[in-house]
């Protein structure tokens, strides 16, 4: 199976992680998230995860790679 997603994690504009993955499940396992959290992030439902005002809130971006 080919890589289908690219995931980037940034904090304060600095990229800390950028990797291609085969599935949302693989992303969830690597980042320590649940599958549902990874699925929500991939479709832009981020409000569930912003609970407070953190100085260094990470930005997680998951995009599907066009094949």
PDBQT receptor file of N, H, CA, C and O in Angstrom, charges set to zero:
ATOM      1  N   UNK A   1       0.845  -1.184   0.000  1.00  0.00    +0.000 N 
ATOM      2  CA  UNK A   1       0.000   0.000   0.000  1.00  0.00    +0.000 C 
ATOM      3  C   UNK A   1       0.889   1.246   0.000  1.00  0.00    +0.000 C 
ATOM      4  O   UNK A   1       1.883   1.317   0.723  1.00  0.00    +0.000 OA
ATOM      5  N   UNK A   2       0.515   2.215  -0.817  1.00  0.00    +0.000 N 
ATOM      6  H   UNK A   2      -0.293   2.157  -1.405  1.00  0.00    +0.000 HD
ATOM      7  CA  UNK A   2       1.289   3.453  -0.910  1.00  0.00    +0.000 C 
ATOM      8  C   UNK A   2       0.893   4.422   0.198  1.00  0.00    +0.000 C 
ATOM      9  O   UNK A   2      -0.180   4.306   0.790  1.00  0.00    +0.000 OA
ATOM     10  N   UNK A   3       1.774   5.375   0.465  1.00  0.00    +0.000 N 
ATOM     11  H   UNK A   3       2.645   5.470  -0.016  1.00  0.00    +0.000 HD
ATOM     12  CA  UNK A   3       1.464   6.416   1.443  1.00  0.00    +0.000 C 
ATOM     13  C   UNK A   3       0.323   7.271   0.915  1.00  0.00    +0.000 C 
ATOM     14  O   UNK A   3       0.327   7.689  -0.243  1.00  0.00    +0.000 OA
ATOM     15  N   UNK A   4      -0.659   7.527   1.785  1.00  0.00    +0.000 N 
ATOM     16  H   UNK A   4      -0.662   7.187   2.725  1.00  0.00    +0.000 HD
ATOM     17  CA  UNK A   4      -1.858   8.256   1.373  1.00  0.00    +0.000 C 
ATOM     18  C   UNK A   4      -2.060   9.572   2.108  1.00  0.00    +0.000 C 
ATOM     19  O   UNK A   4      -2.887  10.389   1.702  1.00  0.00    +0.000 OA
ATOM     20  N   UNK A   5      -1.308   9.786   3.193  1.00  0.00    +0.000 N 
ATOM     21  H   UNK A   5      -0.636   9.123   3.522  1.00  0.00    +0.000 HD
ATOM     22  CA  UNK A   5      -1.473  10.998   3.992  1.00  0.00    +0.000 C 
ATOM     23  C   UNK A   5      -0.122  11.601   4.316  1.00  0.00    +0.000 C 
ATOM     24  O   UNK A   5       0.881  10.895   4.422  1.00  0.00    +0.000 OA
ATOM     25  N   UNK A   6      -0.107  12.921   4.473  1.00  0.00    +0.000 N 
ATOM     26  H   UNK A   6      -0.922  13.495   4.387  1.00  0.00    +0.000 HD
ATOM     27  CA  UNK A   6       1.084  13.602   4.984  1.00  0.00    +0.000 C 
ATOM     28  C   UNK A   6       0.653  14.333   6.254  1.00  0.00    +0.000 C 
ATOM     29  O   UNK A   6      -0.377  15.006   6.277  1.00  0.00    +0.000 OA
ATOM     30  N   UNK A   7       1.441  14.194   7.291  1.00  0.00    +0.000 N 
ATOM     31  H   UNK A   7       2.278  13.648   7.272  1.00  0.00    +0.000 HD
ATOM     32  CA  UNK A   7       1.131  14.799   8.588  1.00  0.00    +0.000 C 
ATOM     33  C   UNK A   7       2.278  15.721   8.986  1.00  0.00    +0.000 C 
ATOM     34  O   UNK A   7       3.448  15.339   8.956  1.00  0.00    +0.000 OA
ATOM     35  N   UNK A   8       1.908  16.954   9.362  1.00  0.00    +0.000 N 
ATOM     36  H   UNK A   8       0.957  17.265   9.386  1.00  0.00    +0.000 HD
ATOM     37  CA  UNK A   8       2.900  17.923   9.832  1.00  0.00    +0.000 C 
ATOM     38  C   UNK A   8       2.474  18.433  11.196  1.00  0.00    +0.000 C 
ATOM     39  O   UNK A   8       1.302  18.730  11.423  1.00  0.00    +0.000 OA
ATOM     40  N   UNK A   9       3.448  18.530  12.109  1.00  0.00    +0.000 N 
ATOM     41  H   UNK A   9       4.400  18.289  11.925  1.00  0.00    +0.000 HD
ATOM     42  CA  UNK A   9       3.202  19.084  13.439  1.00  0.00    +0.000 C 
ATOM     43  C   UNK A   9       4.130  20.277  13.610  1.00  0.00    +0.000 C 
ATOM     44  O   UNK A   9       5.347  20.164  13.468  1.00  0.00    +0.000 OA
ATOM     45  N   UNK A  10       3.527  21.429  13.920  1.00  0.00    +0.000 N 
ATOM     46  H   UNK A  10       2.538  21.521  14.036  1.00  0.00    +0.000 HD
ATOM     47  CA  UNK A  10       4.300  22.666  14.098  1.00  0.00    +0.000 C 
ATOM     48  C   UNK A  10       3.979  23.283  15.454  1.00  0.00    +0.000 C 
ATOM     49  O   UNK A  10       2.856  23.173  15.948  1.00  0.00    +0.000 OA
ATOM     50  N   UNK A  11       4.973  23.931  16.048  1.00  0.00    +0.000 N 
ATOM     51  H   UNK A  11       5.885  24.020  15.647  1.00  0.00    +0.000 HD
ATOM     52  CA  UNK A  11       4.796  24.692  17.282  1.00  0.00    +0.000 C 
ATOM     53  C   UNK A  11       5.460  26.040  17.058  1.00  0.00    +0.000 C 
ATOM     54  O   UNK A  11       6.638  26.115  16.710  1.00  0.00    +0.000 OA
ATOM     55  N   UNK A  12       4.696  27.099  17.260  1.00  0.00    +0.000 N 
ATOM     56  H   UNK A  12       3.739  27.038  17.543  1.00  0.00    +0.000 HD
ATOM     57  CA  UNK A  12       5.183  28.475  17.095  1.00  0.00    +0.000 C 
ATOM     58  C   UNK A  12       5.836  28.686  15.730  1.00  0.00    +0.000 C 
ATOM     59  O   UNK A  12       6.864  29.356  15.626  1.00  0.00    +0.000 OA
ATOM     60  N   UNK A  13       5.236  28.111  14.685  1.00  0.00    +0.000 N 
ATOM     61  H   UNK A  13       4.402  27.567  14.770  1.00  0.00    +0.000 HD
ATOM     62  CA  UNK A  13       5.747  28.286  13.335  1.00  0.00    +0.000 C 
ATOM     63  C   UNK A  13       6.930  27.404  12.975  1.00  0.00    +0.000 C 
ATOM     64  O   UNK A  13       7.418  27.457  11.846  1.00  0.00    +0.000 OA
ATOM     65  N   UNK A  14       7.398  26.593  13.915  1.00  0.00    +0.000 N 
ATOM     66  H   UNK A  14       7.001  26.549  14.832  1.00  0.00    +0.000 HD
ATOM     67  CA  UNK A  14       8.547  25.715  13.663  1.00  0.00    +0.000 C 
ATOM     68  C   UNK A  14       8.056  24.288  13.446  1.00  0.00    +0.000 C 
ATOM     69  O   UNK A  14       7.362  23.730  14.295  1.00  0.00    +0.000 OA
ATOM     70  N   UNK A  15       8.416  23.705  12.316  1.00  0.00    +0.000 N 
ATOM     71  H   UNK A  15       8.980  24.159  11.626  1.00  0.00    +0.000 HD
ATOM     72  CA  UNK A  15       7.998  22.346  11.997  1.00  0.00    +0.000 C 
ATOM     73  C   UNK A  15       8.805  21.342  12.815  1.00  0.00    +0.000 C 
ATOM     74  O   UNK A  15      10.034  21.307  12.743  1.00  0.00    +0.000 OA
ATOM     75  N   UNK A  16       8.093  20.524  13.596  1.00  0.00    +0.000 N 
ATOM     76  H   UNK A  16       7.095  20.552  13.655  1.00  0.00    +0.000 HD
ATOM     77  CA  UNK A  16       8.753  19.526  14.431  1.00  0.00    +0.000 C 
ATOM     78  C   UNK A  16       8.653  18.122  13.842  1.00  0.00    +0.000 C 
ATOM     79  O   UNK A  16       9.467  17.251  14.149  1.00  0.00    +0.000 OA
ATOM     80  N   UNK A  17       7.652  17.913  12.997  1.00  0.00    +0.000 N 
ATOM     81  H   UNK A  17       6.991  18.620  12.748  1.00  0.00    +0.000 HD
ATOM     82  CA  UNK A  17       7.417  16.568  12.465  1.00  0.00    +0.000 C 
ATOM     83  C   UNK A  17       6.780  16.689  11.092  1.00  0.00    +0.000 C 
ATOM     84  O   UNK A  17       5.844  17.469  10.912  1.00  0.00    +0.000 OA
ATOM     85  N   UNK A  18       7.264  15.942  10.138  1.00  0.00    +0.000 N 
ATOM     86  H   UNK A  18       8.023  15.308  10.285  1.00  0.00    +0.000 HD
ATOM     87  CA  UNK A  18       6.662  15.881   8.814  1.00  0.00    +0.000 C 
ATOM     88  C   UNK A  18       6.956  14.496   8.252  1.00  0.00    +0.000 C 
ATOM     89  O   UNK A  18       8.111  14.116   8.063  1.00  0.00    +0.000 OA
ATOM     90  N   UNK A  19       5.881  13.750   7.990  1.00  0.00    +0.000 N 
ATOM     91  H   UNK A  19       4.942  14.060   8.143  1.00  0.00    +0.000 HD
ATOM     92  CA  UNK A  19       6.071  12.371   7.551  1.00  0.00    +0.000 C 
ATOM     93  C   UNK A  19       4.864  11.920   6.742  1.00  0.00    +0.000 C 
ATOM     94  O   UNK A  19       3.747  12.383   6.972  1.00  0.00    +0.000 OA
ATOM     95  N   UNK A  20       5.088  11.024   5.803  1.00  0.00    +0.000 N 
ATOM     96  H   UNK A  20       5.995  10.648   5.617  1.00  0.00    +0.000 HD
ATOM     97  CA  UNK A  20       4.004  10.431   5.029  1.00  0.00    +0.000 C 
ATOM     98  C   UNK A  20       3.592   9.113   5.672  1.00  0.00    +0.000 C 
ATOM     99  O   UNK A  20       4.429   8.364   6.176  1.00  0.00    +0.000 OA
ATOM    100  N   UNK A  21       2.297   8.843   5.644  1.00  0.00    +0.000 N 
ATOM    101  H   UNK A  21       1.617   9.452   5.234  1.00  0.00    +0.000 HD
ATOM    102  CA  UNK A  21       1.738   7.646   6.276  1.00  0.00    +0.000 C 
ATOM    103  C   UNK A  21       0.790   6.938   5.323  1.00  0.00    +0.000 C 
ATOM    104  O   UNK A  21       0.290   7.528   4.365  1.00  0.00    +0.000 OA
ATOM    105  N   UNK A  22       0.555   5.679   5.599  1.00  0.00    +0.000 N 
ATOM    106  H   UNK A  22       0.961   5.199   6.377  1.00  0.00    +0.000 HD
ATOM    107  CA  UNK A  22      -0.359   4.871   4.798  1.00  0.00    +0.000 C 
ATOM    108  C   UNK A  22      -1.806   5.010   5.248  1.00  0.00    +0.000 C 
ATOM    109  O   UNK A  22      -2.720   4.854   4.438  1.00  0.00    +0.000 OA
ATOM    110  N   UNK A  23      -2.030   5.301   6.529  1.00  0.00    +0.000 N 
ATOM    111  H   UNK A  23      -1.287   5.427   7.187  1.00  0.00    +0.000 HD
ATOM    112  CA  UNK A  23      -3.404   5.354   7.036  1.00  0.00    +0.000 C 
ATOM    113  C   UNK A  23      -3.507   6.321   8.208  1.00  0.00    +0.000 C 
ATOM    114  O   UNK A  23      -2.507   6.705   8.814  1.00  0.00    +0.000 OA
ATOM    115  N   UNK A  24      -4.747   6.704   8.512  1.00  0.00    +0.000 N 
ATOM    116  H   UNK A  24      -5.560   6.393   8.020  1.00  0.00    +0.000 HD
ATOM    117  CA  UNK A  24      -4.990   7.545   9.687  1.00  0.00    +0.000 C 
ATOM    118  C   UNK A  24      -4.654   6.782  10.963  1.00  0.00    +0.000 C 
ATOM    119  O   UNK A  24      -4.201   7.375  11.942  1.00  0.00    +0.000 OA
ATOM    120  N   UNK A  25      -4.872   5.484  10.957  1.00  0.00    +0.000 N 
ATOM    121  H   UNK A  25      -5.240   5.002  10.162  1.00  0.00    +0.000 HD
ATOM    122  CA  UNK A  25      -4.547   4.653  12.123  1.00  0.00    +0.000 C 
ATOM    123  C   UNK A  25      -3.046   4.720  12.421  1.00  0.00    +0.000 C 
ATOM    124  O   UNK A  25      -2.641   4.814  13.580  1.00  0.00    +0.000 OA
ATOM    125  N   UNK A  26      -2.236   4.673  11.381  1.00  0.00    +0.000 N 
ATOM    126  H   UNK A  26      -2.565   4.597  10.439  1.00  0.00    +0.000 HD
ATOM    127  CA  UNK A  26      -0.783   4.754  11.535  1.00  0.00    +0.000 C 
ATOM    128  C   UNK A  26      -0.374   6.115  12.115  1.00  0.00    +0.000 C 
ATOM    129  O   UNK A  26       0.514   6.191  12.965  1.00  0.00    +0.000 OA
ATOM    130  N   UNK A  27      -1.027   7.187  11.649  1.00  0.00    +0.000 N 
ATOM    131  H   UNK A  27      -1.748   7.125  10.959  1.00  0.00    +0.000 HD
ATOM    132  CA  UNK A  27      -0.755   8.532  12.178  1.00  0.00    +0.000 C 
ATOM    133  C   UNK A  27      -1.112   8.586  13.657  1.00  0.00    +0.000 C 
ATOM    134  O   UNK A  27      -0.336   9.081  14.475  1.00  0.00    +0.000 OA
ATOM    135  N   UNK A  28      -2.295   8.070  13.995  1.00  0.00    +0.000 N 
ATOM    136  H   UNK A  28      -2.925   7.668  13.332  1.00  0.00    +0.000 HD
ATOM    137  CA  UNK A  28      -2.766   8.087  15.386  1.00  0.00    +0.000 C 
ATOM    138  C   UNK A  28      -1.791   7.352  16.298  1.00  0.00    +0.000 C 
ATOM    139  O   UNK A  28      -1.454   7.851  17.372  1.00  0.00    +0.000 OA
ATOM    140  N   UNK A  29      -1.338   6.185  15.889  1.00  0.00    +0.000 N 
ATOM    141  H   UNK A  29      -1.611   5.780  15.017  1.00  0.00    +0.000 HD
ATOM    142  CA  UNK A  29      -0.404   5.404  16.710  1.00  0.00    +0.000 C 
ATOM    143  C   UNK A  29       0.922   6.133  16.899  1.00  0.00    +0.000 C 
ATOM    144  O   UNK A  29       1.485   6.127  17.994  1.00  0.00    +0.000 OA
ATOM    145  N   UNK A  30       1.422   6.761  15.839  1.00  0.00    +0.000 N 
ATOM    146  H   UNK A  30       0.965   6.767  14.949  1.00  0.00    +0.000 HD
ATOM    147  CA  UNK A  30       2.714   7.446  15.903  1.00  0.00    +0.000 C 
ATOM    148  C   UNK A  30       2.660   8.700  16.783  1.00  0.00    +0.000 C 
ATOM    149  O   UNK A  30       3.620   9.004  17.491  1.00  0.00    +0.000 OA
ATOM    150  N   UNK A  31       1.535   9.428  16.737  1.00  0.00    +0.000 N 
ATOM    151  H   UNK A  31       0.755   9.181  16.162  1.00  0.00    +0.000 HD
ATOM    152  CA  UNK A  31       1.424  10.668  17.502  1.00  0.00    +0.000 C 
ATOM    153  C   UNK A  31       0.785  10.490  18.879  1.00  0.00    +0.000 C 
ATOM    154  O   UNK A  31       0.705  11.445  19.651  1.00  0.00    +0.000 OA
ATOM    155  N   UNK A  32       0.336   9.287  19.190  1.00  0.00    +0.000 N 
ATOM    156  H   UNK A  32       0.401   8.511  18.563  1.00  0.00    +0.000 HD
ATOM    157  CA  UNK A  32      -0.294   9.055  20.490  1.00  0.00    +0.000 C 
ATOM    158  C   UNK A  32      -1.712   9.607  20.563  1.00  0.00    +0.000 C 
ATOM    159  O   UNK A  32      -2.163  10.031  21.627  1.00  0.00    +0.000 OA
ATOM    160  N   UNK A  33      -2.411   9.602  19.442  1.00  0.00    +0.000 N 
ATOM    161  H   UNK A  33      -2.045   9.258  18.577  1.00  0.00    +0.000 HD
ATOM    162  CA  UNK A  33      -3.794  10.058  19.377  1.00  0.00    +0.000 C 
ATOM    163  C   UNK A  33      -4.708   8.857  19.180  1.00  0.00    +0.000 C 
ATOM    164  O   UNK A  33      -4.252   7.766  18.839  1.00  0.00    +0.000 OA
ATOM    165  N   UNK A  34      -5.995   9.068  19.396  1.00  0.00    +0.000 N 
ATOM    166  H   UNK A  34      -6.365   9.955  19.672  1.00  0.00    +0.000 HD
ATOM    167  CA  UNK A  34      -6.953   8.026  19.042  1.00  0.00    +0.000 C 
ATOM    168  C   UNK A  34      -7.205   8.128  17.537  1.00  0.00    +0.000 C 
ATOM    169  O   UNK A  34      -6.919   9.154  16.918  1.00  0.00    +0.000 OA
ATOM    170  N   UNK A  35      -7.741   7.055  16.958  1.00  0.00    +0.000 N 
ATOM    171  H   UNK A  35      -7.972   6.222  17.461  1.00  0.00    +0.000 HD
ATOM    172  CA  UNK A  35      -8.068   7.080  15.538  1.00  0.00    +0.000 C 
ATOM    173  C   UNK A  35      -9.072   8.196  15.249  1.00  0.00    +0.000 C 
ATOM    174  O   UNK A  35      -8.962   8.895  14.243  1.00  0.00    +0.000 OA
ATOM    175  N   UNK A  36     -10.061   8.356  16.152  1.00  0.00    +0.000 N 
ATOM    176  H   UNK A  36     -10.151   7.787  16.970  1.00  0.00    +0.000 HD
ATOM    177  CA  UNK A  36     -11.096   9.371  15.939  1.00  0.00    +0.000 C 
ATOM    178  C   UNK A  36     -10.504  10.774  15.946  1.00  0.00    +0.000 C 
ATOM    179  O   UNK A  36     -10.931  11.624  15.164  1.00  0.00    +0.000 OA
ATOM    180  N   UNK A  37      -9.530  11.032  16.812  1.00  0.00    +0.000 N 
ATOM    181  H   UNK A  37      -9.184  10.341  17.447  1.00  0.00    +0.000 HD
ATOM    182  CA  UNK A  37      -8.874  12.335  16.836  1.00  0.00    +0.000 C 
ATOM    183  C   UNK A  37      -8.147  12.595  15.514  1.00  0.00    +0.000 C 
ATOM    184  O   UNK A  37      -8.233  13.693  14.965  1.00  0.00    +0.000 OA
ATOM    185  N   UNK A  38      -7.431  11.590  15.004  1.00  0.00    +0.000 N 
ATOM    186  H   UNK A  38      -7.361  10.697  15.450  1.00  0.00    +0.000 HD
ATOM    187  CA  UNK A  38      -6.728  11.744  13.730  1.00  0.00    +0.000 C 
ATOM    188  C   UNK A  38      -7.729  11.987  12.594  1.00  0.00    +0.000 C 
ATOM    189  O   UNK A  38      -7.485  12.815  11.716  1.00  0.00    +0.000 OA
ATOM    190  N   UNK A  39      -8.839  11.271  12.613  1.00  0.00    +0.000 N 
ATOM    191  H   UNK A  39      -9.037  10.598  13.326  1.00  0.00    +0.000 HD
ATOM    192  CA  UNK A  39      -9.864  11.456  11.580  1.00  0.00    +0.000 C 
ATOM    193  C   UNK A  39     -10.465  12.856  11.659  1.00  0.00    +0.000 C 
ATOM    194  O   UNK A  39     -10.669  13.498  10.629  1.00  0.00    +0.000 OA
ATOM    195  N   UNK A  40     -10.752  13.336  12.869  1.00  0.00    +0.000 N 
ATOM    196  H   UNK A  40     -10.586  12.814  13.706  1.00  0.00    +0.000 HD
ATOM    197  CA  UNK A  40     -11.302  14.684  13.044  1.00  0.00    +0.000 C 
ATOM    198  C   UNK A  40     -10.334  15.747  12.545  1.00  0.00    +0.000 C 
ATOM    199  O   UNK A  40     -10.747  16.691  11.871  1.00  0.00    +0.000 OA
ATOM    200  N   UNK A  41      -9.063  15.609  12.865  1.00  0.00    +0.000 N 
ATOM    201  H   UNK A  41      -8.727  14.843  13.413  1.00  0.00    +0.000 HD
ATOM    202  CA  UNK A  41      -8.050  16.576  12.424  1.00  0.00    +0.000 C 
ATOM    203  C   UNK A  41      -7.947  16.574  10.902  1.00  0.00    +0.000 C 
ATOM    204  O   UNK A  41      -7.799  17.633  10.292  1.00  0.00    +0.000 OA
ATOM    205  N   UNK A  42      -8.025  15.398  10.286  1.00  0.00    +0.000 N 
ATOM    206  H   UNK A  42      -8.146  14.538  10.782  1.00  0.00    +0.000 HD
ATOM    207  CA  UNK A  42      -7.856  15.310   8.835  1.00  0.00    +0.000 C 
ATOM    208  C   UNK A  42      -8.979  15.996   8.060  1.00  0.00    +0.000 C 
ATOM    209  O   UNK A  42      -8.785  16.391   6.910  1.00  0.00    +0.000 OA
ATOM    210  N   UNK A  43     -10.160  16.141   8.684  1.00  0.00    +0.000 N 
ATOM    211  H   UNK A  43     -10.317  15.820   9.618  1.00  0.00    +0.000 HD
ATOM    212  CA  UNK A  43     -11.276  16.809   7.998  1.00  0.00    +0.000 C 
ATOM    213  C   UNK A  43     -11.533  18.208   8.539  1.00  0.00    +0.000 C 
ATOM    214  O   UNK A  43     -12.519  18.846   8.171  1.00  0.00    +0.000 OA
ATOM    215  N   UNK A  44     -10.644  18.692   9.416  1.00  0.00    +0.000 N 
ATOM    216  H   UNK A  44      -9.842  18.174   9.715  1.00  0.00    +0.000 HD
ATOM    217  CA  UNK A  44     -10.727  20.076   9.876  1.00  0.00    +0.000 C 
ATOM    218  C   UNK A  44     -11.558  20.325  11.114  1.00  0.00    +0.000 C 
ATOM    219  O   UNK A  44     -11.865  21.478  11.416  1.00  0.00    +0.000 OA
ATOM    220  N   UNK A  45     -11.935  19.287  11.845  1.00  0.00    +0.000 N 
ATOM    221  H   UNK A  45     -11.686  18.350  11.600  1.00  0.00    +0.000 HD
ATOM    222  CA  UNK A  45     -12.685  19.476  13.099  1.00  0.00    +0.000 C 
ATOM    223  C   UNK A  45     -11.692  19.610  14.251  1.00  0.00    +0.000 C 
ATOM    224  O   UNK A  45     -11.473  18.661  15.004  1.00  0.00    +0.000 OA
ATOM    225  N   UNK A  46     -11.097  20.788  14.382  1.00  0.00    +0.000 N 
ATOM    226  H   UNK A  46     -11.275  21.559  13.770  1.00  0.00    +0.000 HD
ATOM    227  CA  UNK A  46     -10.045  21.005  15.375  1.00  0.00    +0.000 C 
ATOM    228  C   UNK A  46     -10.557  21.588  16.684  1.00  0.00    +0.000 C 
ATOM    229  O   UNK A  46      -9.855  21.514  17.692  1.00  0.00    +0.000 OA
ATOM    230  N   UNK A  47     -11.739  22.159  16.706  1.00  0.00    +0.000 N 
ATOM    231  H   UNK A  47     -12.310  22.220  15.887  1.00  0.00    +0.000 HD
ATOM    232  CA  UNK A  47     -12.226  22.840  17.899  1.00  0.00    +0.000 C 
ATOM    233  C   UNK A  47     -12.326  21.920  19.107  1.00  0.00    +0.000 C 
ATOM    234  O   UNK A  47     -12.261  22.388  20.243  1.00  0.00    +0.000 OA
ATOM    235  N   UNK A  48     -12.481  20.626  18.881  1.00  0.00    +0.000 N 
ATOM    236  H   UNK A  48     -12.534  20.246  17.958  1.00  0.00    +0.000 HD
ATOM    237  CA  UNK A  48     -12.556  19.653  19.975  1.00  0.00    +0.000 C 
ATOM    238  C   UNK A  48     -11.263  19.607  20.793  1.00  0.00    +0.000 C 
ATOM    239  O   UNK A  48     -11.285  19.252  21.971  1.00  0.00    +0.000 OA
ATOM    240  N   UNK A  49     -10.144  19.963  20.169  1.00  0.00    +0.000 N 
ATOM    241  H   UNK A  49     -10.127  20.250  19.212  1.00  0.00    +0.000 HD
ATOM    242  CA  UNK A  49      -8.845  19.776  20.800  1.00  0.00    +0.000 C 
ATOM    243  C   UNK A  49      -8.252  21.043  21.383  1.00  0.00    +0.000 C 
ATOM    244  O   UNK A  49      -7.216  20.981  22.046  1.00  0.00    +0.000 OA
ATOM    245  N   UNK A  50      -8.868  22.176  21.161  1.00  0.00    +0.000 N 
ATOM    246  H   UNK A  50      -9.709  22.226  20.622  1.00  0.00    +0.000 HD
ATOM    247  CA  UNK A  50      -8.354  23.440  21.683  1.00  0.00    +0.000 C 
ATOM    248  C   UNK A  50      -9.096  23.736  22.980  1.00  0.00    +0.000 C 
ATOM    249  O   UNK A  50     -10.176  24.328  22.975  1.00  0.00    +0.000 OA
ATOM    250  N   UNK A  51      -8.500  23.314  24.085  1.00  0.00    +0.000 N 
ATOM    251  H   UNK A  51      -7.624  22.833  24.089  1.00  0.00    +0.000 HD
ATOM    252  CA  UNK A  51      -9.133  23.466  25.403  1.00  0.00    +0.000 C 
ATOM    253  C   UNK A  51      -8.265  24.338  26.281  1.00  0.00    +0.000 C 
ATOM    254  O   UNK A  51      -7.627  23.834  27.206  1.00  0.00    +0.000 OA
ATOM    255  N   UNK A  52      -8.224  25.586  26.027  1.00  0.00    +0.000 N 
ATOM    256  H   UNK A  52      -8.742  25.995  25.275  1.00  0.00    +0.000 HD
ATOM    257  CA  UNK A  52      -7.416  26.476  26.846  1.00  0.00    +0.000 C 
ATOM    258  C   UNK A  52      -6.481  27.280  25.982  1.00  0.00    +0.000 C 
ATOM    259  O   UNK A  52      -6.405  27.101  24.766  1.00  0.00    +0.000 OA
ATOM    260  N   UNK A  53      -5.786  28.155  26.628  1.00  0.00    +0.000 N 
ATOM    261  H   UNK A  53      -5.848  28.300  27.616  1.00  0.00    +0.000 HD
ATOM    262  CA  UNK A  53      -4.877  28.982  25.864  1.00  0.00    +0.000 C 
ATOM    263  C   UNK A  53      -3.467  28.622  26.291  1.00  0.00    +0.000 C 
ATOM    264  O   UNK A  53      -2.987  29.040  27.345  1.00  0.00    +0.000 OA
ATOM    265  N   UNK A  54      -2.824  27.845  25.456  1.00  0.00    +0.000 N 
ATOM    266  H   UNK A  54      -3.213  27.506  24.600  1.00  0.00    +0.000 HD
ATOM    267  CA  UNK A  54      -1.469  27.390  25.715  1.00  0.00    +0.000 C 
ATOM    268  C   UNK A  54      -0.487  28.305  25.021  1.00  0.00    +0.000 C 
ATOM    269  O   UNK A  54      -0.761  28.827  23.940  1.00  0.00    +0.000 OA
ATOM    270  N   UNK A  55       0.636  28.493  25.636  1.00  0.00    +0.000 N 
ATOM    271  H   UNK A  55       0.859  28.069  26.514  1.00  0.00    +0.000 HD
ATOM    272  CA  UNK A  55       1.668  29.327  25.030  1.00  0.00    +0.000 C 
ATOM    273  C   UNK A  55       2.238  28.648  23.780  1.00  0.00    +0.000 C 
ATOM    274  O   UNK A  55       2.521  29.309  22.781  1.00  0.00    +0.000 OA
ATOM    275  N   UNK A  56       2.400  27.335  23.845  1.00  0.00    +0.000 N 
ATOM    276  H   UNK A  56       2.170  26.798  24.657  1.00  0.00    +0.000 HD
ATOM    277  CA  UNK A  56       2.982  26.585  22.734  1.00  0.00    +0.000 C 
ATOM    278  C   UNK A  56       2.016  25.511  22.259  1.00  0.00    +0.000 C 
ATOM    279  O   UNK A  56       2.319  24.321  22.344  1.00  0.00    +0.000 OA
ATOM    280  N   UNK A  57       0.870  25.919  21.767  1.00  0.00    +0.000 N 
ATOM    281  H   UNK A  57       0.624  26.885  21.698  1.00  0.00    +0.000 HD
ATOM    282  CA  UNK A  57      -0.134  25.002  21.247  1.00  0.00    +0.000 C 
ATOM    283  C   UNK A  57       0.353  24.423  19.914  1.00  0.00    +0.000 C 
ATOM    284  O   UNK A  57       0.637  25.182  18.988  1.00  0.00    +0.000 OA
ATOM    285  N   UNK A  58       0.455  23.090  19.799  1.00  0.00    +0.000 N 
ATOM    286  H   UNK A  58       0.224  22.473  20.551  1.00  0.00    +0.000 HD
ATOM    287  CA  UNK A  58       0.892  22.522  18.527  1.00  0.00    +0.000 C 
ATOM    288  C   UNK A  58      -0.195  22.638  17.464  1.00  0.00    +0.000 C 
ATOM    289  O   UNK A  58      -1.386  22.608  17.774  1.00  0.00    +0.000 OA
ATOM    290  N   UNK A  59       0.221  22.767  16.234  1.00  0.00    +0.000 N 
ATOM    291  H   UNK A  59       1.189  22.791  15.983  1.00  0.00    +0.000 HD
ATOM    292  CA  UNK A  59      -0.679  22.757  15.092  1.00  0.00    +0.000 C 
ATOM    293  C   UNK A  59      -0.434  21.458  14.347  1.00  0.00    +0.000 C 
ATOM    294  O   UNK A  59       0.685  21.193  13.909  1.00  0.00    +0.000 OA
ATOM    295  N   UNK A  60      -1.477  20.644  14.200  1.00  0.00    +0.000 N 
ATOM    296  H   UNK A  60      -2.386  20.859  14.556  1.00  0.00    +0.000 HD
ATOM    297  CA  UNK A  60      -1.359  19.369  13.500  1.00  0.00    +0.000 C 
ATOM    298  C   UNK A  60      -2.145  19.478  12.210  1.00  0.00    +0.000 C 
ATOM    299  O   UNK A  60      -3.326  19.825  12.228  1.00  0.00    +0.000 OA
ATOM    300  N   UNK A  61      -1.506  19.187  11.099  1.00  0.00    +0.000 N 
ATOM    301  H   UNK A  61      -0.546  18.905  11.084  1.00  0.00    +0.000 HD
ATOM    302  CA  UNK A  61      -2.139  19.250   9.795  1.00  0.00    +0.000 C 
ATOM    303  C   UNK A  61      -2.001  17.889   9.132  1.00  0.00    +0.000 C 
ATOM    304  O   UNK A  61      -0.891  17.390   8.950  1.00  0.00    +0.000 OA
ATOM    305  N   UNK A  62      -3.142  17.284   8.767  1.00  0.00    +0.000 N 
ATOM    306  H   UNK A  62      -4.044  17.689   8.914  1.00  0.00    +0.000 HD
ATOM    307  CA  UNK A  62      -3.147  15.998   8.075  1.00  0.00    +0.000 C 
ATOM    308  C   UNK A  62      -3.857  16.208   6.744  1.00  0.00    +0.000 C 
ATOM    309  O   UNK A  62      -5.009  16.639   6.698  1.00  0.00    +0.000 OA
ATOM    310  N   UNK A  63      -3.151  15.895   5.667  1.00  0.00    +0.000 N 
ATOM    311  H   UNK A  63      -2.215  15.545   5.704  1.00  0.00    +0.000 HD
ATOM    312  CA  UNK A  63      -3.727  16.067   4.340  1.00  0.00    +0.000 C 
ATOM    313  C   UNK A  63      -3.629  14.776   3.547  1.00  0.00    +0.000 C 
ATOM    314  O   UNK A  63      -2.643  14.044   3.636  1.00  0.00    +0.000 OA
ATOM    315  N   UNK A  64      -4.665  14.514   2.777  1.00  0.00    +0.000 N 
ATOM    316  H   UNK A  64      -5.465  15.108   2.705  1.00  0.00    +0.000 HD
ATOM    317  CA  UNK A  64      -4.665  13.339   1.920  1.00  0.00    +0.000 C 
ATOM    318  C   UNK A  64      -3.831  13.637   0.677  1.00  0.00    +0.000 C 
ATOM    319  O   UNK A  64      -3.940  14.713   0.090  1.00  0.00    +0.000 OA
ATOM    320  N   UNK A  65      -3.008  12.687   0.288  1.00  0.00    +0.000 N 
ATOM    321  H   UNK A  65      -2.919  11.813   0.765  1.00  0.00    +0.000 HD
ATOM    322  CA  UNK A  65      -2.163  12.822  -0.895  1.00  0.00    +0.000 C 
ATOM    323  C   UNK A  65      -2.958  12.346  -2.098  1.00  0.00    +0.000 C 
ATOM    324  O   UNK A  65      -3.509  11.245  -2.087  1.00  0.00    +0.000 OA
ATOM    325  N   UNK A  66      -3.020  13.166  -3.126  1.00  0.00    +0.000 N 
ATOM    326  H   UNK A  66      -2.573  14.061  -3.135  1.00  0.00    +0.000 HD
ATOM    327  CA  UNK A  66      -3.715  12.774  -4.364  1.00  0.00    +0.000 C 
ATOM    328  C   UNK A  66      -2.920  11.694  -5.071  1.00  0.00    +0.000 C 
ATOM    329  O   UNK A  66      -1.704  11.793  -5.229  1.00  0.00    +0.000 OA
ATOM    330  N   UNK A  67      -3.628  10.669  -5.489  1.00  0.00    +0.000 N 
ATOM    331  H   UNK A  67      -4.616  10.588  -5.361  1.00  0.00    +0.000 HD
ATOM    332  CA  UNK A  67      -2.953   9.551  -6.182  1.00  0.00    +0.000 C 
ATOM    333  C   UNK A  67      -3.373   9.522  -7.611  1.00  0.00    +0.000 C 
ATOM    334  O   UNK A  67      -2.924   8.662  -8.369  1.00  0.00    +0.000 OA
TER     335      UNK A  67
